[in-house]
């Protein structure tokens, strides 16, 4: 292990730079700063940089008081500040990459953010620097993409495992989860060499309770993809079970609750209007793409993607059935979508099925509005909508209300009492025990 880096980490003198100040980068930066390190967050978004430096949070489950307590002015040990200047990497001992890794419409991985961040690092790289990738990607990215960029600068002056160190550690952020935070969630780490793994494990153990070392960066990259492919395929299974139960006139939620009483051999997953967020809909596509390059068809991923992607259309079909029972057509009907976020109690609507539902409803001539207490404005791509305030007259004005996200702020009893018809895709009203006959569950 590099004794110079080891000393700087153990003494908390190492300067850590985190590239990316989103849902992954900012909580990680806070975790290291809270552990006594001086941390600099780099982001291209001046708004985020200004917010961090003024001690104001823009992420729902991070209190502003936490950022204020870590400002260089108020904290004499660890501190957190932000900048848009990549030249500051020159003074860093450790650089952690936490940038987006989206997929294109054709399901191809977009690694441009990783490449850009790595190239920026290469401009200011120096001896005894540790570079860690946390962004989700396909197995082989760290070894095949990042290492060559770093080793090809300055006529090959840097050699991974000798005078610079490179590792991969998949992020495991679950927004709004207060039980499993960055510090509490076990951290998987794989280095390019054994010395890379050791120095990375030493770093993360200074802020995170449990470290899980693996033999290589490829293994660590695959771990993340297995975790979210497991979830995506099981959600695909239960979504198809929901459709089957609908055909059989069975309450799928009752079936799942009963099955979940088995103390072994069963893990409950729940159906919904589709997949959303920055991980579950996207990550399996990295694995499927990589295997295509090896002439292998990832069949489970393909089938689960097909089922999960079809759920917004299924929701619209169920909405049409509800309206037909009222002798109404979807064309010209007033529809309210409750919840734009991809999961409850967050403001993140990346890959949210609500967006697809709105598009499909509008294509069929419906007059669509939405309410989301955490997303007052929806200015995204072709969307330009404002969240409506929930009032009794407003609820009464809609022919059907679709519950797409079950935020805890919603008063479901009141909403059911004052609505004409409701399609509940999340079992948000399940606790009401069929009290209202105007509610249809997915």
C-alpha positions in Angstrom: 0.0 0.0 0.0 1.2 3.5 -0.8 2.5 4.8 2.6 2.1 8.5 1.5 -1.6 8.1 0.7 -2.1 5.8 3.7 -0.8 8.5 6.0 -2.9 11.2 4.5 -6.0 9.1 4.7 -5.4 8.0 8.3 -4.6 11.6 9.4 -7.6 12.9 7.4 -5.2 15.3 5.6 -6.1 13.9 2.2 -8.1 16.3 0.0 -11.1 14.5 -1.6 -12.7 15.8 -4.8 -16.0 14.4 -5.8 -17.0 15.1 -9.4 -20.8 15.4 -9.6 -23.1 16.9 -6.9 -26.3 15.1 -7.6 -28.2 12.3 -5.7 -25.0 10.2 -5.5 -22.1 12.7 -5.4 -23.5 15.1 -2.7 -24.4 12.5 -0.1 -21.0 10.8 -0.6 -19.2 14.2 -0.2 -21.2 14.8 3.0 -20.2 11.4 4.3 -16.5 12.1 3.9 -16.7 15.7 5.2 -18.7 14.5 8.2 -15.8 12.0 8.9 -13.3 14.8 9.1 -12.0 15.2 5.5 -11.9 18.4 3.5 -14.0 17.7 0.5 -14.5 19.7 -2.7 -17.5 19.0 -4.9 -17.2 19.8 -8.6 -20.3 20.2 -10.7 -21.1 22.0 -14.0 -24.3 23.3 -12.6 -23.6 26.7 -11.0 -27.0 26.5 -9.1 -25.8 23.4 -7.2 -22.4 24.9 -6.5 -24.0 28.1 -5.1 -26.4 26.1 -3.0 -23.7 24.0 -1.4 -21.5 27.0 -0.7 -24.4 28.9 0.9 -25.4 25.8 3.0 -28.7 25.3 1.3 -29.8 21.8 0.3 -31.5 21.1 -3.1 -32.1 17.4 -2.3 -35.1 16.6 -0.2 -33.7 14.1 2.3 -30.5 16.2 3.0 -31.3 19.0 5.5 -29.7 22.4 4.9 -28.5 22.3 8.5 -26.1 19.4 7.5 -24.6 21.5 4.7 -24.3 24.5 7.0 -22.5 22.5 9.6 -19.9 21.4 7.1 -19.1 24.8 5.6 -15.4 25.7 6.0 -16.4 28.7 8.2 -18.3 26.6 10.8 -16.2 23.4 10.8 -12.6 23.3 11.9 -12.2 19.6 11.1 -13.9 18.3 7.9 -15.5 20.7 5.5 -17.4 20.7 2.2 -17.3 23.3 -0.5 -18.1 23.3 -4.2 -16.8 24.7 -7.5 -17.3 24.5 -11.3 -13.5 24.7 -11.8 -11.9 21.4 -12.8 -8.4 22.9 -12.3 -8.9 22.3 -8.6 -8.2 18.6 -9.2 -4.5 19.5 -9.3 -4.6 19.8 -5.5 -6.6 16.7 -4.8 -5.3 13.4 -3.4 -8.4 11.5 -4.2 -10.9 12.0 -7.0 -14.2 10.2 -7.0 -16.4 10.2 -10.2 -20.1 10.4 -9.6 -21.6 11.5 -12.9 -24.7 10.3 -14.8 -24.6 7.3 -17.0 -27.8 7.3 -19.1 -28.8 5.1 -21.9 -30.0 6.3 -25.3 -33.4 5.6 -26.8 -31.8 2.6 -28.5 -30.7 1.3 -25.1 -27.0 2.0 -25.8 -24.9 3.2 -22.8 -23.9 6.9 -22.9 -20.5 7.1 -21.2 -19.7 10.6 -22.4 -19.9 12.0 -18.8 -17.4 9.4 -17.5 -15.1 10.1 -20.4 -15.3 13.8 -19.9 -14.6 13.5 -16.2 -11.7 11.2 -16.7 -10.1 13.5 -19.4 -10.4 16.4 -16.9 -8.7 14.3 -14.3 -5.9 13.4 -16.8 -5.1 17.1 -17.3 -4.2 17.5 -13.6 -3.2 14.0 -12.6 -0.1 13.6 -10.4 1.7 10.9 -8.5 0.0 9.3 -5.5 -3.5 10.1 -6.7 -6.4 7.7 -6.2 -9.2 7.8 -8.8 -12.4 5.9 -8.1 -15.4 5.5 -10.4 -18.9 5.2 -8.7 -21.1 5.7 -11.7 -22.9 2.6 -12.8 -21.6 1.1 -16.0 -20.9 -2.2 -17.8 -18.3 -4.6 -16.6 -14.9 -3.6 -18.0 -15.4 0.1 -18.2 -12.8 1.0 -15.5 -10.2 -1.2 -16.9 -10.9 -0.6 -20.6 -11.8 3.0 -20.7 -10.5 4.9 -17.6 -7.1 3.3 -17.2 -5.9 3.9 -20.8 -6.9 7.6 -20.6 -4.9 8.1 -17.4 -1.9 6.0 -18.4 -1.5 7.7 -21.8 -0.9 11.2 -20.5 2.6 12.7 -20.2 4.2 10.0 -22.4 3.1 7.2 -20.1 4.4 8.8 -16.9 1.7 7.2 -14.7 1.2 3.5 -14.1 -1.9 2.2 -12.2 -0.8 0.3 -9.1 2.6 1.9 -9.1 2.3 5.7 -8.8 -1.5 6.2 -9.3 -4.4 4.1 -8.1 -7.7 3.3 -9.8 -10.8 1.4 -8.4 -14.5 1.0 -8.9 -17.0 1.2 -6.1 -20.7 1.1 -7.1 -23.0 3.7 -5.5 -25.9 2.3 -3.4 -27.8 5.4 -2.8 -31.6 5.0 -2.0 -33.1 8.5 -2.0 -35.4 9.2 1.0 -34.2 6.0 2.8 -33.3 7.2 6.3 -32.5 3.7 7.6 -29.8 2.9 5.1 -27.6 5.9 4.5 -24.2 6.2 2.7 -22.4 5.5 6.0 -24.6 2.5 6.9 -24.8 0.7 3.6 -22.0 -1.9 3.0 -19.5 -0.6 0.3 -18.3 -2.9 -2.5 -14.8 -2.1 -3.7 -12.7 -3.5 -6.5 -9.3 -2.2 -7.6 -7.3 -2.6 -10.8 -4.5 -4.0 -8.7 -4.3 -5.3 -5.1 -2.7 -2.1 -4.0 -5.5 -0.1 -5.6 -8.1 -2.2 -3.7 -6.2 -1.8 -0.4 -5.9 2.0 -0.5 -9.5 2.4 -1.7 -10.8 0.2 1.2 -8.8 2.2 3.7 -10.4 5.4 2.3 -14.0 4.2 2.4 -13.5 2.5 5.8 -12.8 6.0 7.3 -16.4 7.0 6.5 -18.4 3.8 5.9 -19.0 1.1 8.5 -18.8 -2.0 6.3 -16.4 -2.6 3.4 -16.9 -5.5 1.0 -13.7 -6.0 -1.1 -13.9 -8.0 -4.3 -11.2 -9.3 -6.6 -11.4 -6.8 -9.5 -13.2 -3.7 -10.9 -15.1 -6.0 -13.3 -16.6 -7.9 -10.4 -17.5 -4.7 -8.6 -19.1 -3.3 -11.8 -21.1 -6.6 -12.2 -22.3 -6.5 -8.6 -24.2 -3.3 -9.2 -25.8 -4.6 -12.3 -26.8 -7.8 -10.6 -28.5 -5.9 -7.8 -30.7 -3.8 -10.1 -31.3 -6.5 -12.7 -32.6 -8.6 -9.8 -35.0 -5.9 -8.9 -36.0 -5.1 -12.5 -36.7 -8.7 -13.4 -38.7 -9.4 -10.2 -40.7 -6.3 -10.7 -41.3 -7.4 -14.3 -42.6 -10.8 -12.9 -44.9 -9.2 -10.4 -46.2 -6.7 -13.0 -47.2 -9.7 -15.2 -48.7 -11.4 -12.2 -50.8 -8.2 -11.7 -52.1 -8.5 -15.3 -52.8 -12.2 -14.8 -54.7 -11.5 -11.6 -56.8 -8.8 -13.4 -57.8 -11.4 -16.0 -58.7 -13.8 -13.2 -60.5 -11.1 -11.1 -58.1 -11.6 -8.2 -56.7 -8.8 -6.0 -52.9 -9.0 -6.7 -52.1 -7.0 -3.5 -53.9 -9.5 -1.3 -52.0 -12.3 -3.1 -48.6 -10.7 -2.5 -49.4 -9.9 1.2 -50.4 -13.5 1.8 -47.4 -14.9 0.0 -45.1 -12.6 2.0 -46.1 -14.4 5.2 -43.9 -17.3 4.1 -40.7 -16.9 6.2 -38.4 -18.5 3.6 -38.0 -18.7 -0.1 -40.1 -15.6 -1.0 -39.2 -11.9 -1.2 -42.2 -9.6 -1.9 -42.0 -7.3 -4.9 -44.9 -5.0 -5.9 -46.5 -4.0 -9.2 -46.9 -0.5 -10.4 -47.3 1.8 -13.5 -43.8 1.1 -14.7 -40.2 1.5 -13.7 -38.6 4.9 -12.9 -35.5 6.4 -11.4 -31.8 6.6 -12.4 -31.0 2.9 -11.7 -33.5 0.1 -12.1 -34.8 0.9 -15.6 -31.3 1.8 -16.8 -28.7 -0.5 -15.2 -29.9 -3.8 -16.8 -29.5 -2.2 -20.2 -25.7 -1.8 -19.6 -25.5 -5.5 -19.0 -27.7 -6.4 -22.0 -25.6 -4.1 -24.2 -22.3 -5.6 -23.1 -23.5 -9.1 -23.7 -24.7 -8.2 -27.2 -21.0 -7.3 -28.0 -20.2 -10.9 -27.0 -23.0 -12.3 -29.2 -25.2 -13.3 -26.2 -28.8 -12.3 -25.8 -29.8 -11.4 -22.2 -33.3 -12.9 -22.4 -34.5 -12.3 -18.9 -33.5 -8.6 -19.1 -35.2 -8.3 -22.5 -38.5 -9.9 -21.3 -38.6 -7.9 -18.0 -37.9 -4.7 -20.0 -40.7 -5.5 -22.4 -43.2 -6.1 -19.5 -42.2 -3.1 -17.4 -42.1 -0.8 -20.4 -45.7 -1.8 -21.3 -47.2 -0.9 -17.9 -47.9 2.8 -18.7 -50.0 1.6 -21.7 -51.7 -0.9 -19.4 -52.6 1.9 -17.0 -54.1 3.9 -19.9 -56.1 0.9 -21.0 -57.4 0.4 -17.4 -58.3 4.1 -17.4 -60.3 3.6 -20.6 -62.2 0.7 -19.0 -63.1 2.9 -16.0 -64.4 5.6 -18.2 -66.3 3.1 -20.4 -68.2 2.0 -17.3 -69.4 5.6 -16.9 -70.4 5.8 -20.6 -67.5 8.1 -21.3 -64.7 8.2 -23.8 -61.1 8.9 -22.9 -61.0 11.4 -25.8 -62.1 14.7 -24.1 -62.1 13.4 -20.6 -60.4 15.3 -17.8 -57.7 13.1 -16.2 -55.6 14.0 -13.1 -52.3 12.2 -12.5 -51.3 12.2 -8.8 -47.5 12.0 -8.5 -44.9 12.6 -11.1 -41.8 11.4 -9.0 -40.6 7.9 -9.8 -41.0 6.9 -6.1 -42.7 8.4 -3.0 -41.4 11.3 -1.1 -38.7 12.4 -3.6 -38.7 15.1 -6.3 -36.8 13.0 -8.8 -38.8 12.2 -12.0 -36.0 10.6 -14.1 -37.5 7.8 -16.2 -40.7 8.2 -14.3 -43.6 6.1 -15.8 -45.9 9.1 -15.0 -44.4 10.9 -18.0 -45.2 8.1 -20.3 -48.7 7.8 -18.9 -49.3 11.6 -19.5 -48.0 11.3 -23.1 -50.2 8.3 -23.9 -53.3 9.9 -22.4 -52.7 13.1 -24.4 -52.2 11.1 -27.6 -55.6 9.6 -27.1 -57.2 13.0 -26.7 -57.5 13.2 -22.9 -57.2 16.5 -21.1 -54.4 15.8 -18.6 -53.3 17.6 -15.4 -51.1 16.6 -12.6 -50.4 17.2 -8.9 -47.2 16.5 -7.1 -46.4 18.3 -3.9 -42.6 17.9 -4.5 -42.6 18.9 -8.2 -44.5 22.2 -8.5 -43.3 22.7 -12.1 -42.7 20.2 -14.8 -40.5 21.8 -17.3 -38.8 18.9 -19.0 -38.3 18.1 -22.7 -41.7 18.7 -24.2 -43.5 18.9 -20.8 -44.5 22.3 -19.6 -47.1 21.8 -16.8 -47.9 23.2 -13.4 -49.0 21.2 -10.4 -52.6 21.9 -9.6 -53.7 22.6 -6.1 -56.0 19.8 -4.6 -59.4 21.2 -3.6 -62.8 19.5 -3.4 -64.2 21.3 -6.5 -61.0 20.5 -8.4 -61.2 16.8 -7.6 -64.8 16.7 -8.5 -64.0 18.2 -11.9 -62.0 15.2 -13.1 -63.5 12.2 -14.7 -60.7 9.9 -13.4 -57.7 10.3 -11.1 -54.7 8.1 -11.6 -52.6 7.5 -8.5 -49.1 7.1 -10.0 -46.9 7.9 -6.9 -48.0 7.3 -3.3 -46.5 10.4 -1.6 -47.1 10.3 2.2 -48.4 13.8 2.1 -51.6 12.8 0.3 -54.8 12.4 2.3 -56.1 9.3 0.5 -59.3 9.1 2.5 -60.2 12.7 1.6 -59.1 12.2 -2.1 -61.3 9.1 -2.4 -64.2 10.8 -0.8 -64.2 13.7 -3.2 -63.4 11.9 -6.5 -65.6 10.5 -9.2 -63.3 7.6 -10.2 -59.8 6.5 -9.2 -57.2 4.1 -10.6 -54.8 3.2 -7.9 -51.6 1.8 -9.4 -49.7 1.7 -6.1 -52.2 0.3 -3.6 -52.1 3.6 -1.8 -55.7 3.2 -0.8 -55.3 -0.4 0.3 -55.5 0.5 4.0 -59.1 1.8 3.4 -60.2 -1.9 2.9 -62.5 -1.3 -0.1 -64.3 1.5 1.7 -64.9 3.4 -1.5 -66.5 1.8 -4.6 -65.1 4.4 -6.9 -61.6 3.0 -6.6 -60.1 0.5 -9.0 -56.7 -1.0 -8.2 -54.1 -2.1 -10.7 
